[in-house]
């Protein structure tokens, strides 16, 4: 059963453009990961300040394997840059096949 993992990133006012630029620079870095099915970066509107990073995986194990493999190299390519987001909440969902 596919799962969706959403990371809600709190981004200070005016920092959204930099966050989007950083994601665009590495948008295909996860594409070849086993079980990866899709990615979307959702920009906030209507008073929300959090960006949502939406990823879809074939299984929870596929997500966990990717997460564990990248933990040592988190945000590769961002060396020397301060983080743009200042908080993150991770949410996980199973996709209901109707």
Number of C-alpha atoms within 10 A of each C-alpha: 10 17 20 21 19 22 19 19 19 18 21 12 8 9 11 19 11 14 17 16 11 15 14 11 11 13 14 11 10 15 12 9 14 15 18 18 17 13 18 12 17 14 14 13 9 5 6 10 16 22 22 20 17 17 19 23 24 17 17 18 13 18 21 12 13 16 12 12 11 13 9 9 9 12 13 10 11 12 9 6 7 7 13 18 17 10 12 15 11 11 11 14 12 14 13 8 6 3
